[in-house]
Amino acid sequence: MTFQDQEFLDRDPRIARVLIGSVDLQRRVTELGREVSAEYTSEDPPILVSILKGGVVFLADLIRSMTVAHEIDFMAVSSYTGQNTTGVVKINMDLQASITDRHVLIVEDIVDTGLTLTHLLELLSARKPKSVRVCALLNKVDARRKEVRIDHTGFDIPDEFVIGYGLDYNEHYRNLPFIGVLRG
């Protein structure tokens, strides 16, 4: 844990602990960028689809670690109220670009129940891309209600409510440089 990580902990008693420190987070995101780059060619570049809002911090660091040409686009979906999933996936903002005959990489901050990602995979696959893969920073295996394939995983984590590095609780804590656990 860095000095900056500790400063955030000292300032906010709602943060129970650091689950993944900023140094380990940056190291793994850099590795993921290399893994993703090895799968594609610049002649047939992928379009990375970031799921807003939580995925934007991960996307920004991921693309800085990539060496292959790519495009980015965004979708906004919601299925949570506070700390609980509603079970209903709502598309708040759709892609601007066509993904037909394109390689698509969904860039997700976290996969927990699998319900949102399953819905997105079905929706995007219906648009006839060449391929659809998933890169998720966090994988909450014990929370899974629907099995889903993740092609690139940053970290498997326990079934706890996490914040930081883009993940929020009621729009707070996205700015944390680490993944933390919110105090119950």
N, C-alpha and C positions, 0 to 999 in steps of 0.2 A: 504494500500500500504506500502510495506517495504522500508527501506532505500535503498536497492539494486535496487528496482523497480524505485525509484526516481532518482537514479544515472544514469540509462539508459536514462530516460526521459531528464535529464539535459544535457546529452552529445550529443543527436541527435535530432535536430529540425524537422526531418521528421516524428518522432513519435508524432502524435497528442495527444494521451491520452492512458491511461491504461483502457482497457475494463474489463478484469478479472485479478485481482492481483494475485501474486504468492502464497499467503497464501490460498486464495479461490480455486485456481487451484489445489494445492496439496491436499487440503481437499476433493474436489470432486473426484479426481482421485483415492484416497484411498477408497472412498465409492464405486466407480465403480468396483474396484478390488474385494471388498467384494460381490457386487451384482453378478458379473460374477462367482466368486467361488461358490456361492450358487446354480448355475444352472447346474454344471457339477460334475462328480465324478472322483476320481483318477483312478478308475478301467476302465473308458472309457473317457480318457482325451481329451480335445479339442486341436486343432491346431489353434494357433492365427496367422492370416495372416495380417501382417502390410503392409500398402501401403506406399512405399517410395516416396520421402524422408521425407516428413512432418510428417508421423506417427511414426517415430522411437523414438522420445523423449517421446511421449505419451505411446508407447508400453513399453519402459524401466521402466517408473514409474508404469504403470499398473501391469506388471508382478511382481514387487516387493511388490505389495499390494495383490496379489492373494495367496490363501492358497491351491489351488487344483493343482495337477500335470497338466502339459501342455507342448506342443511343440510350437516352433515359426518358421515361414517361412516368406518370403518377396515377394512382387510383386512391380514392378515399372511401373507406368502408367503415361501418360501425356495427358492433355486436355487443358492446359493453355499456353498462351503466355502473359507474363507480368501480367496484372490484368484482362485479358479477356479470357473467355473460347472459345475454337475453336469449340466446339460441337462434335469433333471427339476424341474418346478414343483410344489411342495407347498403346499397351502392350510393354514396353521396357525391362522388365525382368519378367519371369514367375516363378511359384513355383518350388522348387526343390523336394518337397515331394509329394507323392500321397495323395489325400484327399478322395479317394473312401472309403466309409463306415466309415468315420471319422466325428466327430463334428467339424465344422469350425466356427471360430469367426473372422470376418473381423474387424480389428482395424484401424479406419479412424481418421485422425486429424479433418477433416471438411467435412460436406455434405452441399453443396449449391444448385446447379441446380438439383442434383439427377441423372444427365446423366451418370457420371462415375460410380457411385455405381450401378445403374440399369444394366449397361453393365457387371460389375464385378459379380453381383449376377447371371445373366444369364450364364456367362462363367463358374463360379464355380459350379453352380447347375447341369450343363451338365456333370460334372465329378462324379456324383452320391455320394455325401457325405450323411451321416446320417442326418445332419442338417446344415444350414447356418444361422448364426445370425450376427448382426452388432452392434458394439460398437463404437460410434462416440463421440469424445470430444466436437465438436461444431456442432450445427445444425442451419443452416441459412434458416429458414422456408420461409421467404418472397422472397427468390431467387429461390425457387423450380420451375422447369419446368416439372419435372417428379416425381410423387409421389413414395416414397420409404419408406419401413418400417425400422425404427431404433429401435433395441431392448433395447439398453442402450445409453442414451444421457447424456453427461456432462452438457452442457449449450446450451440453445437457445439464439442466438445472432441476432442483427439487420443485415440488408443487407449492410454491410460495408466491405472494404478490410482490413483483419486482418493479423497480423504478430506476430511472437514470439512462443516460446514453440514448435519449429519445423517448423512452418509455415514461408514461406519466401516471399520476393519480390526480384526477380532476384538473388536468392541464398544468400541474406542478411537477417539478423534479426532472423534466426533460434535459436540463442543462448539466446534470451530474456527469462527471467524466468516468464514472464507474457504474456497475450494476449493483444496486443496493436492495435490501429487503425493507419494506415499509413495516413499521411497528404496528401491530394489531390493535 
